[in-house]
Amino acid sequence: MTYTKGKSGAYAGGKKNTMTRRQQQKNFNSPNKYARSFAFILLFIFIMTLLQLPFVFLYEAGIMQYSSLNFYSSAALSFSFSITAFVYLALIEKKGIKQSVDELGLSSRRLMLSMLGIGLVLFLVVFAFEGIVTTLEQVTHVTISTNVQNELEGAPLWFFVFAALIAPINEEIMFRGLLVPRIGIIASAVIFAIPHYVYGSTYGIEVIAAFVFGLLAGYVYKKTKSLYPSVVAHMLVNIFAVVSLFA
């Protein structure tokens, strides 16, 4: 809308924003891309390990049970996504907290009712995918299981709340906010989908669903420059999954 209102100011602002996004991807794909990528991987491993070590020590000391260790480790892994994103922007790209928040699409000016509406639409599209899978089950008489229920068996209440409300924020900050502008929609969707392999779902349906969501959420983020639509959609998807377990 702002592009048609005024000739120079609005266009220059949009052009500047577009150039900034292109520059981010160019920087990540420049001759020092391997150094940046290596630094990113090392940073993620370090932060992930640092967050999980306390729970490992508690388990080794006999204070925490193995079943509890899995859930706390999963929560630590989730937080490592968002923390790595902010630390990467601060240490590698030398950006302040305010600039990082804006770049990740989390600034208050990005939080609009329209963005929440787009998030709802995105959720409905993903929900339609769920309907397609259910229809295939009925037509082919083949059970397609995600095994999510088995993975969450015995989970404490706090973990269900975490999975529904907190984990989506952490994941969207990393996979959409940080990675989409730097490696593209498809690559970020692939990386987002790979960890879902641990569910051991039938025909890898959980991986496929995660990849499809990654493509849609990445596209929406690239077009809106706001992380809120994908966060809302991701929350609704997880809330639906959690509620389904108790239905």
C-alpha positions as CSV (number, residue, x, y, z in Angstrom):
1,M,0.0,0.0,0.0
2,T,2.8,2.4,0.8
3,Y,4.4,1.9,-2.6
4,T,1.6,3.7,-4.5
5,K,1.5,6.5,-2.0
6,G,4.3,9.0,-2.8
7,K,7.0,8.5,-5.4
8,S,10.3,8.6,-3.6
9,G,10.0,8.1,0.1
10,A,7.8,5.0,0.2
11,Y,9.6,3.4,-2.7
12,A,13.0,4.1,-1.3
13,G,11.9,2.6,2.1
14,G,10.7,-0.6,0.4
15,K,13.7,-0.7,-1.9
16,K,16.0,-0.3,1.1
17,N,14.3,-3.0,3.0
18,T,14.5,-5.4,0.0
19,M,18.1,-4.6,-0.5
20,T,18.7,-5.3,3.2
21,R,17.2,-8.7,2.8
22,R,19.2,-9.4,-0.3
23,Q,22.3,-8.3,1.4
24,Q,21.7,-10.6,4.3
25,Q,21.5,-13.6,1.9
26,K,24.5,-12.3,-0.1
27,N,26.5,-12.0,3.1
28,F,25.6,-15.6,4.1
29,N,26.5,-16.8,0.6
30,S,29.7,-14.7,0.2
31,P,33.2,-16.1,0.2
32,N,33.1,-16.2,4.0
33,K,29.8,-18.1,4.0
34,Y,31.7,-21.3,5.2
35,A,33.2,-19.4,8.1
36,R,29.7,-18.0,9.0
37,S,28.0,-21.3,8.6
38,F,30.7,-23.0,10.7
39,A,30.5,-20.4,13.4
40,F,26.7,-20.7,13.4
41,I,26.9,-24.5,13.8
42,L,29.5,-24.3,16.6
43,L,27.5,-21.6,18.3
44,F,24.3,-23.7,18.2
45,I,26.1,-26.8,19.5
46,F,27.7,-24.9,22.3
47,I,24.4,-23.2,23.4
48,M,22.5,-26.5,23.1
49,T,25.0,-28.4,25.2
50,L,25.3,-25.6,27.8
51,L,21.5,-25.6,28.3
52,Q,21.3,-29.4,28.5
53,L,24.2,-30.1,30.8
54,P,22.5,-29.2,34.1
55,F,19.8,-31.8,33.4
56,V,22.3,-34.4,32.5
57,F,24.2,-33.8,35.7
58,L,20.9,-34.1,37.7
59,Y,20.2,-37.4,35.9
60,E,23.7,-38.7,36.5
61,A,23.4,-37.8,40.2
62,G,20.2,-39.8,40.4
63,I,18.1,-36.7,41.2
64,M,16.2,-36.8,37.9
65,Q,14.6,-39.8,36.2
66,Y,15.4,-40.6,32.5
67,S,11.8,-40.0,31.5
68,S,12.0,-36.5,32.9
69,L,15.4,-35.9,31.3
70,N,13.9,-36.3,27.9
71,F,11.3,-33.6,28.4
72,Y,13.7,-31.1,30.0
73,S,16.3,-31.8,27.2
74,S,13.6,-31.2,24.6
75,A,12.8,-27.8,26.3
76,A,16.5,-27.0,26.4
77,L,16.8,-27.8,22.7
78,S,13.9,-25.5,21.9
79,F,15.3,-22.6,23.8
80,S,18.7,-23.1,22.1
81,F,17.0,-22.2,18.8
82,S,16.0,-18.7,19.8
83,I,19.0,-18.0,22.0
84,T,21.3,-19.1,19.1
85,A,19.5,-16.7,16.7
86,F,20.0,-13.7,19.0
87,V,23.6,-14.5,19.9
88,Y,24.5,-15.1,16.3
89,L,23.1,-11.7,15.3
90,A,25.0,-10.1,18.1
91,L,28.4,-11.8,17.8
92,I,28.6,-12.6,14.1
93,E,26.6,-9.9,12.5
94,K,27.3,-7.3,15.2
95,K,23.7,-6.2,15.6
96,G,22.1,-4.7,18.7
97,I,19.0,-6.2,20.4
98,K,16.6,-3.7,18.9
99,Q,17.9,-4.2,15.4
100,S,17.8,-8.0,15.9
101,V,14.2,-7.9,17.2
102,D,13.2,-5.9,14.1
103,E,15.1,-8.1,11.7
104,L,13.5,-11.2,13.1
105,G,10.1,-9.7,12.5
106,L,9.3,-9.4,16.2
107,S,9.0,-5.6,16.5
108,S,5.8,-4.1,17.8
109,R,5.0,-2.5,14.5
110,R,4.8,-5.9,12.9
111,L,2.2,-7.0,15.4
112,M,-1.0,-6.1,13.7
113,L,-4.5,-7.6,13.6
114,S,-4.0,-8.4,9.9
115,M,-0.9,-10.5,10.8
116,L,-2.8,-12.5,13.3
117,G,-5.5,-13.1,10.7
118,I,-2.9,-14.3,8.2
119,G,-1.6,-16.7,10.9
120,L,-5.1,-18.1,11.3
121,V,-5.4,-18.6,7.6
122,L,-2.1,-20.4,7.5
123,F,-3.3,-22.7,10.3
124,L,-6.4,-23.5,8.4
125,V,-4.3,-24.4,5.3
126,V,-2.2,-26.7,7.4
127,F,-5.4,-28.1,9.0
128,A,-6.7,-28.9,5.5
129,F,-3.5,-30.9,4.9
130,E,-4.4,-32.9,8.0
131,G,-7.8,-33.5,6.5
132,I,-6.2,-34.8,3.3
133,V,-4.2,-37.3,5.3
134,T,-7.3,-38.4,7.1
135,T,-9.1,-38.9,3.8
136,L,-6.2,-40.9,2.4
137,E,-6.5,-43.2,5.5
138,Q,-10.1,-43.8,4.9
139,V,-9.8,-44.4,1.1
140,T,-6.7,-46.6,1.3
141,H,-7.5,-48.3,4.6
142,V,-3.9,-47.7,5.6
143,T,-3.2,-46.3,9.1
144,I,-1.0,-43.3,9.0
145,S,0.4,-42.6,12.5
146,T,2.4,-39.7,13.6
147,N,3.5,-41.5,16.9
148,V,3.3,-38.1,18.6
149,Q,1.2,-39.7,21.3
150,N,3.8,-42.3,22.1
151,E,6.5,-39.6,22.3
152,L,4.5,-37.5,24.7
153,E,3.4,-40.4,26.9
154,G,3.9,-39.6,30.5
155,A,4.8,-36.0,29.8
156,P,4.2,-33.6,32.7
157,L,1.5,-30.8,32.3
158,W,4.1,-28.1,32.0
159,F,5.6,-29.7,28.9
160,F,2.2,-29.7,27.1
161,V,1.9,-26.0,27.8
162,F,5.5,-25.5,26.7
163,A,4.9,-27.4,23.5
164,A,1.8,-25.5,22.7
165,L,2.9,-21.9,23.5
166,I,6.6,-21.5,24.0
167,A,8.2,-24.0,21.6
168,P,6.6,-22.4,18.5
169,I,8.1,-19.0,19.3
170,N,11.6,-20.5,19.7
171,E,11.4,-22.5,16.5
172,E,9.9,-19.6,14.4
173,I,12.7,-17.3,15.6
174,M,15.3,-19.7,14.3
175,F,13.8,-21.3,11.2
176,R,11.9,-18.4,9.8
177,G,13.2,-15.3,11.4
178,L,16.9,-16.1,11.1
179,L,17.3,-18.7,8.4
180,V,14.7,-17.7,5.7
181,P,16.5,-14.4,4.8
182,R,19.9,-16.1,4.8
183,I,19.4,-19.5,3.2
184,G,16.0,-19.3,1.6
185,I,12.6,-20.8,2.1
186,I,13.2,-24.3,0.8
187,A,16.5,-24.9,2.7
188,S,15.1,-23.6,5.9
189,A,12.0,-25.8,5.5
190,V,14.2,-28.8,5.0
191,I,16.3,-28.1,8.1
192,F,13.0,-27.5,10.0
193,A,11.6,-30.8,8.8
194,I,14.6,-33.1,9.5
195,P,14.3,-33.2,13.3
196,H,10.7,-34.4,13.0
197,Y,12.1,-37.7,11.8
198,V,12.5,-38.7,15.4
199,Y,8.8,-39.3,15.7
200,G,9.1,-42.3,13.5
201,S,5.7,-41.5,11.8
202,T,4.2,-43.7,9.1
203,Y,5.7,-42.9,5.7
204,G,7.5,-40.0,7.3
205,I,4.2,-38.0,7.4
206,E,5.4,-35.9,10.3
207,V,8.5,-34.8,8.3
208,I,6.4,-34.1,5.2
209,A,3.9,-32.1,7.2
210,A,6.7,-30.1,8.9
211,F,8.3,-29.4,5.4
212,V,5.0,-28.2,4.0
213,F,4.5,-26.0,7.0
214,G,8.0,-24.7,6.7
215,L,7.4,-23.7,3.0
216,L,4.1,-22.0,3.8
217,A,5.4,-20.2,6.9
218,G,8.6,-19.2,5.1
219,Y,6.7,-17.7,2.2
220,V,4.4,-15.8,4.5
221,Y,7.4,-14.5,6.5
222,K,9.2,-13.4,3.4
223,K,6.1,-11.5,2.1
224,T,5.0,-9.9,5.4
225,K,8.4,-9.5,7.1
226,S,6.5,-10.3,10.3
227,L,7.1,-13.4,12.4
228,Y,3.7,-13.2,14.1
229,P,1.7,-15.0,11.4
230,S,3.8,-18.1,11.5
231,V,4.0,-18.0,15.3
232,V,0.2,-17.9,15.6
233,A,-0.2,-20.7,13.1
234,H,2.5,-22.8,14.7
235,M,0.9,-22.3,18.1
236,L,-2.5,-23.3,16.8
237,V,-1.1,-26.4,15.1
238,N,0.6,-27.5,18.4
239,I,-2.5,-26.6,20.5
240,F,-4.6,-28.7,18.2
241,A,-2.1,-31.6,18.5
242,V,-2.1,-31.4,22.3
243,V,-5.9,-31.2,22.6
244,S,-6.2,-34.2,20.2
245,L,-4.1,-36.3,22.5
246,F,-6.7,-35.8,25.3
247,A,-9.7,-36.1,23.0
